[in-house]
Amino acid sequence: MNKGFVLSNFINIDNELERLFSGSALRPLIDGALILIYNADCSEISLSKKVMKSGGLLYDERTVLDYLGKNAMQKISDQLYVTFENTDDFFLTDLTLFTPSSTVSEKVADFVLLSKKPISQGQIEAEKHLFLSLEYMFYYITSIGHGL
């Protein structure tokens, strides 16, 4: 099943992210963002979508994917971990989202932020409610998709 198709039946990702981030302290820092949603066993990415397109940074999805997973994840909450990566051209902040179940550690999605200035762990922690709301939204939508 194509979860990207299921996801798009429920929400307009671009509009929802703009709504969530419009009042966020992180919004002025973000130059671009990418959502990666995984299949049920996390063996492949079922949806890769650019959102909040870059205002000046030159990047493509392959470049971002190549940088993911190089550094250790730092725990923000039971469902949210953050990884920071510096490149020559931009700062990459990867929010890894897991299921809300305490017995399952299944990755739901990566939400990748691109910025010209570094985003700190403190800034992410201060805004973690935004990312957790995204995590629950993606988890709920993709779990519905598994039953269809």
C-alpha positions as CSV (number, residue, x, y, z in Angstrom):
1,M,0.0,0.0,0.0
2,N,1.2,3.5,-0.8
3,K,0.9,5.4,2.5
4,G,1.7,8.6,0.8
5,F,-1.7,8.2,-1.0
6,V,-3.4,7.4,2.3
7,L,-1.8,10.4,4.0
8,S,-2.8,12.8,1.3
9,N,-6.4,11.7,1.7
10,F,-6.5,12.9,5.3
11,I,-4.4,16.1,5.3
12,N,-2.7,18.7,3.2
13,I,0.8,18.3,4.6
14,D,2.0,21.7,3.4
15,N,-0.9,23.6,4.9
16,E,-0.8,21.6,8.2
17,L,2.9,22.3,8.7
18,E,2.5,26.0,8.0
19,R,-0.3,26.1,10.5
20,L,1.7,24.3,13.2
21,F,4.8,26.3,12.6
22,S,3.3,29.8,12.0
23,G,3.6,30.8,15.6
24,S,6.7,28.7,16.5
25,A,10.0,30.3,17.6
26,L,11.7,27.9,15.1
27,R,9.9,29.2,12.0
28,P,12.4,32.1,11.3
29,L,15.3,29.6,11.4
30,I,13.9,27.0,9.0
31,D,14.9,27.4,5.4
32,G,13.5,24.1,4.2
33,A,12.0,20.8,5.6
34,L,11.5,17.3,4.4
35,I,9.2,14.6,5.7
36,L,10.2,10.9,5.4
37,I,7.6,8.4,6.4
38,Y,8.5,4.7,6.8
39,N,6.7,1.5,6.0
40,A,5.5,-0.8,8.8
41,D,8.9,-2.6,9.4
42,C,11.0,0.6,8.8
43,S,12.9,-1.1,6.0
44,E,12.1,1.6,3.4
45,I,10.7,5.1,3.1
46,S,7.1,5.0,1.9
47,L,6.8,8.8,1.5
48,S,9.4,11.5,0.9
49,K,8.0,15.0,0.6
50,K,9.6,18.4,0.6
51,V,7.7,20.9,2.7
52,M,8.6,24.4,3.6
53,K,10.7,24.6,0.5
54,S,14.1,26.2,0.9
55,G,14.3,30.0,0.6
56,G,17.9,30.0,-0.4
57,L,19.6,26.7,0.5
58,L,20.4,24.4,-2.4
59,Y,19.7,20.8,-1.4
60,D,18.0,17.7,-2.8
61,E,16.4,14.7,-1.1
62,R,19.4,12.4,-1.9
63,T,21.8,14.8,-0.2
64,V,19.6,14.9,2.9
65,L,19.2,11.1,3.0
66,D,23.0,10.7,2.7
67,Y,23.5,12.8,5.9
68,L,20.9,11.1,8.0
69,G,22.0,8.6,10.7
70,K,25.7,9.7,10.9
71,N,25.4,11.1,14.4
72,A,23.9,9.7,17.6
73,M,20.3,10.5,18.4
74,Q,19.6,12.5,21.5
75,K,16.4,11.8,23.5
76,I,13.8,14.6,23.7
77,S,11.0,12.3,24.9
78,D,10.0,8.7,24.6
79,Q,8.7,9.3,21.1
80,L,11.0,12.0,19.9
81,Y,14.8,12.0,19.3
82,V,16.9,14.6,17.6
83,T,20.1,14.3,15.5
84,F,22.2,17.3,14.5
85,E,24.4,17.3,11.4
86,N,26.6,20.1,10.0
87,T,27.3,20.3,6.3
88,D,29.3,22.8,4.3
89,D,26.2,24.5,3.1
90,F,23.5,24.1,5.8
91,F,22.7,22.7,9.2
92,L,20.5,19.6,9.3
93,T,18.3,18.8,12.3
94,D,16.6,15.4,12.1
95,L,13.7,14.7,14.3
96,T,13.1,11.0,14.5
97,L,9.5,10.1,15.6
98,F,8.6,6.7,17.1
99,T,5.3,5.1,18.0
100,P,3.6,6.1,21.2
101,S,3.5,2.5,22.4
102,S,6.0,1.7,25.2
103,T,6.4,-1.8,23.9
104,V,7.1,-1.0,20.3
105,S,10.1,1.0,19.1
106,E,9.0,1.4,15.5
107,K,10.1,4.5,13.6
108,V,7.2,6.4,12.2
109,A,8.9,9.3,10.4
110,D,11.8,11.6,10.2
111,F,11.1,15.3,10.0
112,V,14.2,17.0,8.7
113,L,14.8,20.7,9.2
114,L,17.3,22.6,7.1
115,S,18.7,26.0,8.4
116,K,21.5,28.4,7.8
117,K,22.0,28.7,11.5
118,P,22.2,25.8,14.0
119,I,19.1,24.8,15.9
120,S,19.8,23.8,19.5
121,Q,18.5,20.9,21.5
122,G,17.0,23.5,23.9
123,Q,15.1,25.1,21.1
124,I,13.7,21.7,20.0
125,E,12.8,20.8,23.5
126,A,10.9,24.1,23.9
127,E,8.9,23.3,20.8
128,K,8.6,19.5,21.2
129,H,4.8,19.8,21.4
130,L,4.8,20.7,17.7
131,F,6.8,17.6,16.7
132,L,4.9,15.3,19.0
133,S,1.6,16.5,17.5
134,L,3.1,15.6,14.1
135,E,4.2,12.2,15.4
136,Y,0.7,11.4,16.7
137,M,-0.9,12.6,13.5
138,F,1.4,10.5,11.3
139,Y,1.1,7.5,13.6
140,Y,-2.7,7.7,13.5
141,I,-2.9,8.2,9.8
142,T,-0.4,5.4,8.9
143,S,-2.0,3.0,11.4
144,I,-5.3,3.5,9.6
145,G,-3.5,2.8,6.3
146,H,-2.4,-0.6,7.6
147,G,-6.0,-1.6,8.1
148,L,-7.1,-0.6,4.6
